[in-house]
């Protein structure tokens, strides 16, 4: 199972993203999970920052179809683990939530965030998930 963070979903609609093709392959292959905060992150990145609320809605609906009942809510235990990981690895609380959820469930975290997650060994890049 792959826990896919917002950066991967956003790369689906970024024409110049180096992760676009691998992200599309992940979506086609299935076996994906997300966090509930991913919906807001995608909405913010695509709907607000890129100014395309319609496209943001499409990506969020695709995420919900692909992940179905595997959109996890942040609970108190996950929040505590996230804050500890954030302090330990110098991450945002958002990034740490993905790491904590992946660790708790035994899933592989997939992210296009090379600087903060992939380079620290906390996630794999989309192409590594598609072509291990």
PyMOL commands that set and color helices and strands:
alter all, ss='L'
color gray80, all
select helices_A, chain A and resi 6-11+20-29+36-49+53-67+76-89+93-105+114-118+126-130
alter helices_A, ss='H'
color red, helices_A
select strands_A, chain A and resi 2-4+32-35+71-72+108-110
alter strands_A, ss='S'
color yellow, strands_A
deselect
rebuild
show_as cartoon
